[in-house]
Structure formats: structure tokens, C-alpha cells
Amino acid sequence: MAPTQAFCPNLACPARGQAGKGTIGIHSHKERRFIGRQCGQTFVATKGTAWYRLRTTVEVVRMVVTLLAHDCPRQAIVAAYGFDERTVASWLARAGCQSQAVHEHLVEPPHALGQG
């Protein structure tokens, strides 16, 4: 849990989006909560990710999403792990939204082409 890699997700915070500038502190190690030093709001380390508010461990969800990415049938995962099919579909949708957000942030912004 490193506050240097996190940033405040509060839309009203003047330090929103500023990672690694000392604007985040650790509020609770046990609950994995951070605190924004300028706005005073707390948030969990998984805020804004596909793992936010999951009741199943990250490792199990990661394994299920990996199986889905390798074309494992959803019904086979439901039978093997005992999850509801809607739960598995929800995890897949969360992972897809997270992947799309990362893609839009890292790949789609225009980059300087330099000399051609």
C-alpha cells in the first residue's frame, strides 16, 4: 500500500489526479484506506478500479476473468466455482470497463510524432 502511487478521487479536491506529490496519506493500514491531505476525505485503495466493492477475493476474480479471456465457457466457470452466472458476467463487464479506461488513458491520447 503506497500512497505515492495513489491520488485523490474526490472531484472537488484541488489535488485530484496528482500522484506522487505528497497529497495522499495513509488513513488505515488494516482497511487499506487513504486520506486526501487537502480535502480530508478518505477512500479505499481500490476506488476507481474493477476490484472496488468486491466481496470475493481479488485472486479468485482475476482467475475467473483470465479464464474468460482465454475463451473458457461461462457455464464451465459457474459449474467449477459455484458462482452465479450473473456474477461472472458482472466481473467480466467490470474488467472490460477497466481495460477500456486504461486504453483510453494510455493509447488514445495524441502523442507527439517527432520527426517523420
Steps between C-alpha positions, in 0.01 A plus 500: 500500500688803373344847521756627250321311221147607600315824436183652641187391310290782653375719213504812718855451628760745363759218508289258293710296259835603648684178580836497673487858630435430869128579482393156629554348843418162652179506704483129593743221416257226601211626287734621221364856513672820388422861591529806281708755687336801337134396505508265803289230332589134537478234232598137454799394296277329242283806429461549126616149409326179397565364852299773679236363743551136407407239759712229340878505525692675225692181420182300426348775287828543312510125431138496375559800271819339368309182419234704321769681302631162384154401372403274788120462487313698763292193590817301574621770740159509669506121542861489622494790744133507600444867415181635352525563126396864551787548743750367248349724231527798735869431562562475127321832442703668778825371353395619154420851627832516684689383191324757284582780745867400509507480121344845463747647748818339367442432131244742358641839606686669215875467530765720344622319191835669490681503170355298218 
